[in-house]
Amino acid sequence: MRSKLFVPGSRPELFDKALAGEADALSFDLEDAVAEPRKAEARQTLGRFLHEAGAAAAAAGKTLIVRVNGLDTPHIEADLQAVAQPGVQLINLPKPESADDVRRAVALLQAAEQANGVTEPIGLLLNIETPRALRLAAELAGADARVRGLQLGLGDLFEPLGISRRDDLAVRQVMLAVRLAAGEAGCWACDSAFADIADTAGFQAEAAVARGLGYIGKSCIHPRQVALANEAFRPGDDDIAHALRVVQAADRAEADGVGAWVVDGRMVDAPFLARARATVQAARRLGLLPATA
C-alpha cells in the first residue's frame, strides 16, 4: 500500500475515477471531508457504491478503506452499517483514545458485518492524531487482532498544539514513535497526508523519511501525489539486487551452520535477512521480479 488516496464520501462523481487510478488503496472519507448536513446522504451513496464495486476493486488490486466518523459522534454505528460491505478491507477509525475505544469499534463492526453478510473480517486502521493516542499507540495497536495498522495524522496532532507542521525534527520524532509502536504490536504504519499539494519536493522529502523509518506508504489528498508516493515506496533496483544476494547467501550460510555472514562487504544476520526477504516479496508484488526469482 504505497499510496492511499483520500476520496470524499460526498463526491460520488470521483468514485469510479479513483477506482481507475494508480493509487494502491482508496480511503473513502465520511469524516472530515463531509459536512455535517450531508453525513447521511454520503454514507448511503458510498454504501451503494461499495456494495457494487467490491469485485472491480479486487480485480484491480485495490485496497478499499473507509474512514468513518469517530466514536464520540452520533454517526459511527450508521456509518459502519452502511459501509461494512464485502470487498472493504479496512475501516479507518479516527481519534481512538483507549484500548476500550478500539474494542468498542470492533464490536460495532462485527454487528455491521453480521447484518450485511460479510464473511471475511474487516480490519481496523487506527489514526494516531492526539497526544493521548500517541502516548498509548502501542496499547491501541495491540488492543484487538483486527488492528492491521496505525496511520499518523500530523495535522490533527500538531495544529491544536501550535506545533509547526514543517518542523522536521518534530515530524521525525513522531514518525519514529508511531512506527515503533506499530512494530511492538506487530502491525504496519502508514504516513500522514501532506497538505501543500503544490509542494512536490516537500512531499517527496517527507515520503523518503517515512520509507526510511519503515512505513509502508503515504496518504495522498490529491491524485497528483499518488505517483510521487508510488515512486517513493518502490524498492530501488540496488536494494532489490542486494536483497536477492542476501537471500541467496542465507541458503549457503544455513547449509554451513553459520549465523552471520558477509554480503557486499556488510555483515548480515537474522534481522537483515528478514528485511531482505520483505524487500524481495515487495518487489514480486509490484511485478519487479518474476515469481521464482
C-alpha positions in Angstrom: 0.0 0.0 0.0 2.5 2.6 -1.2 -0.2 5.2 -1.9 -3.5 5.7 -0.1 -5.7 8.3 -1.8 -8.4 10.0 0.2 -11.7 10.3 -1.7 -14.5 12.5 -0.2 -17.6 10.4 0.6 -19.8 13.3 -0.6 -18.2 13.3 -4.1 -19.7 10.2 -5.9 -18.5 11.6 -9.2 -15.0 10.9 -8.1 -15.5 7.2 -7.0 -15.1 5.5 -10.4 -12.3 7.8 -11.4 -10.4 6.9 -8.2 -11.0 3.2 -8.8 -9.5 3.5 -12.2 -6.5 5.5 -10.9 -3.0 4.4 -9.8 -3.4 4.5 -6.0 -2.8 1.2 -4.3 -5.5 2.0 -1.8 -8.6 4.2 -1.8 -9.7 5.7 1.5 -13.3 6.9 1.2 -13.8 9.6 3.8 -17.1 10.1 5.8 -15.4 12.2 8.5 -13.6 15.5 7.8 -14.4 15.6 4.1 -18.2 15.5 4.6 -20.1 18.5 6.1 -22.5 17.6 8.9 -25.7 18.2 6.9 -24.5 15.7 4.3 -23.4 12.8 6.5 -26.4 10.6 6.0 -26.5 11.2 2.2 -22.8 10.5 1.9 -22.9 7.2 3.8 -25.9 5.9 1.8 -24.3 6.8 -1.5 -20.9 5.3 -0.6 -22.6 2.2 0.8 -24.3 1.6 -2.5 -21.1 2.1 -4.4 -19.1 -0.2 -2.2 -21.7 -2.9 -2.5 -21.3 -2.8 -6.2 -17.6 -2.1 -6.5 -16.0 -4.8 -4.4 -15.3 -7.2 -7.3 -13.9 -4.5 -9.5 -11.6 -3.3 -6.8 -10.4 -6.8 -6.1 -9.7 -7.3 -9.8 -7.8 -4.0 -9.9 -5.8 -5.0 -6.9 -7.1 -2.0 -4.9 -7.4 -1.9 -1.1 -10.7 -0.4 -0.1 -10.7 1.7 3.1 -13.5 3.8 4.7 -12.7 6.5 7.3 -15.9 6.6 9.4 -16.8 9.2 11.9 -15.5 8.9 15.4 -16.8 7.1 18.4 -17.8 10.4 20.0 -20.2 11.2 17.2 -23.7 10.0 16.6 -22.7 8.7 13.1 -20.4 5.8 13.6 -22.9 3.0 14.0 -24.8 4.1 10.9 -21.6 4.6 9.0 -20.5 1.0 9.8 -23.9 -0.4 8.9 -23.7 1.3 5.5 -20.0 0.6 4.6 -19.1 -2.7 6.2 -19.5 -4.5 2.8 -17.8 -7.5 1.2 -14.6 -6.2 -0.5 -13.9 -3.5 2.1 -10.6 -4.4 3.7 -10.2 -1.7 6.3 -12.2 0.7 8.5 -10.2 3.7 9.4 -11.1 4.8 12.9 -10.3 8.5 13.8 -9.1 9.6 17.2 -9.2 6.4 19.3 -8.1 7.3 22.8 -8.0 3.9 24.6 -7.9 0.2 24.1 -11.6 0.2 25.1 -12.3 2.5 22.2 -10.8 0.0 19.9 -12.7 -2.9 21.3 -16.0 -0.9 21.2 -15.3 -0.2 17.5 -14.7 -3.9 16.9 -18.0 -4.8 18.5 -19.9 -2.3 16.3 -18.0 -3.5 13.2 -18.8 -7.2 14.0 -22.5 -6.3 14.3 -22.5 -4.5 11.0 -20.7 -7.4 9.3 -23.2 -9.8 10.5 -26.1 -7.7 9.3 -24.5 -7.3 5.9 -23.4 -10.9 5.4 -19.7 -10.1 5.5 -17.8 -13.3 6.0 -14.2 -12.0 5.7 -13.4 -10.0 8.8 -12.7 -6.3 8.1 -9.5 -4.9 9.7 -9.0 -1.6 11.5 -6.6 1.2 10.6 -6.2 3.4 13.7 -5.5 7.1 13.4 -2.8 8.4 15.8 -3.7 12.1 15.9 -4.0 13.1 19.5 -1.3 13.4 22.3 -3.0 10.7 24.3 -3.2 8.3 21.3 0.5 8.9 20.6 1.4 8.1 24.2 -0.7 4.9 24.1 -0.1 4.0 20.4 1.3 0.5 21.1 -1.6 -0.2 23.5 -4.1 0.8 20.9 -2.5 -1.2 18.2 -2.4 -4.3 20.4 -6.0 -3.9 21.7 -7.5 -6.4 19.2 -6.4 -8.7 16.4 -8.5 -6.7 14.0 -5.9 -3.8 14.1 -3.9 -4.1 10.9 -2.1 -0.7 11.1 -1.6 2.7 12.5 -1.9 5.9 10.5 -0.2 9.1 11.5 -2.3 12.2 11.5 0.1 15.1 11.8 -2.4 17.9 11.1 -4.8 16.9 13.9 -1.9 16.2 16.2 0.1 19.3 15.6 -2.3 22.2 14.8 -4.2 22.3 18.1 -0.9 22.4 19.9 0.6 25.1 17.8 3.4 22.8 16.5 4.7 23.7 13.1 3.8 21.0 10.5 7.1 22.0 8.8 9.3 21.3 11.9 11.3 18.4 10.5 12.6 17.4 13.9 9.1 17.2 15.4 7.8 15.3 12.4 10.6 12.8 12.5 10.2 12.2 16.2 6.5 11.5 16.0 7.0 9.3 12.9 9.5 7.2 14.7 7.3 6.9 17.8 4.4 5.7 15.8 6.5 3.2 13.7 8.0 1.7 16.9 4.5 1.4 18.4 3.3 -0.4 15.3 6.4 -2.6 15.4 5.7 -3.5 19.1 2.2 -4.6 18.2 3.2 -6.4 15.0 1.3 -4.2 12.6 2.4 -1.7 9.9 2.3 2.1 9.8 1.1 4.4 7.1 2.3 8.0 6.9 0.3 11.2 7.2 -1.1 13.3 4.5 0.8 16.3 3.1 -1.5 19.3 2.7 0.6 21.5 0.4 -0.4 19.9 -2.9 1.9 22.3 -4.9 5.0 21.4 -2.9 6.1 18.3 -4.8 9.6 18.4 -3.3 8.2 18.7 0.3 6.0 15.6 -0.3 8.9 13.6 -1.7 11.2 14.6 1.1 8.7 13.6 3.8 7.9 10.3 1.9 11.6 9.5 1.8 11.8 9.9 5.6 8.8 7.7 6.1 10.2 5.0 3.9 13.5 5.2 5.8 11.6 4.7 9.0 9.8 1.6 7.7 6.4 3.0 6.8 4.6 1.0 4.1 3.2 4.1 2.3 1.9 7.6 2.5 -1.6 9.2 2.5 -2.5 11.3 -0.5 -5.1 14.1 -0.7 -4.8 14.7 -4.4 -4.3 12.3 -7.4 -1.1 14.1 -8.4 0.5 12.9 -5.2 -0.2 9.3 -6.0 2.7 8.8 -8.5 5.1 10.5 -6.0 4.1 8.1 -3.2 4.3 5.1 -5.5 7.8 6.0 -6.6 9.0 6.9 -3.1 7.9 3.5 -1.7 9.0 1.4 -4.6 12.0 -0.8 -3.7 15.1 0.6 -5.6 16.9 -1.6 -8.1 20.0 -1.6 -6.0 18.0 -2.5 -2.9 16.3 -5.4 -4.7 19.6 -6.7 -6.1 21.3 -6.6 -2.7 18.2 -8.3 -1.1 18.4 -11.1 -3.6 22.1 -11.6 -2.8 21.4 -11.7 0.9 18.6 -14.3 0.5 20.8 -16.4 -1.8 23.7 -16.2 0.6 21.5 -17.2 3.5 20.9 -20.6 2.0 24.6 -21.2 1.8 25.1 -19.9 5.4 22.3 -22.2 6.7 23.9 -25.2 5.0 27.2 -24.3 6.6 25.7 -23.7 10.0 26.7 -20.1 10.0 24.6 -17.5 11.9 26.2 -14.4 10.4 27.8 -13.8 7.1 29.0 -11.0 4.8 27.3 -9.7 1.6 28.6 -6.8 -0.3 31.1 -6.1 2.4 28.3 -5.8 5.1 27.7 -8.2 8.0 24.3 -9.9 7.7 22.4 -11.9 10.3 18.7 -12.7 11.1 17.3 -9.1 11.2 18.9 -8.1 8.0 17.7 -11.4 6.3 14.2 -10.6 7.4 14.3 -7.2 5.8 15.9 -8.6 2.6 13.1 -11.2 2.3 10.5 -8.4 2.8 12.1 -6.4 0.0 12.1 -9.4 -2.3 8.4 -10.0 -1.5 7.5 -6.4 -2.2 9.4 -6.5 -5.5 7.4 -9.6 -6.5 4.1 -8.0 -5.6 4.9 -5.0 -7.7 6.0 -7.1 -10.7 9.6 -6.0 -10.4 10.8 -9.6 -10.1 9.4 -12.9 -11.5 7.7 -15.1 -9.0 10.5 -17.6 -9.0 13.4 -15.0 -8.5 
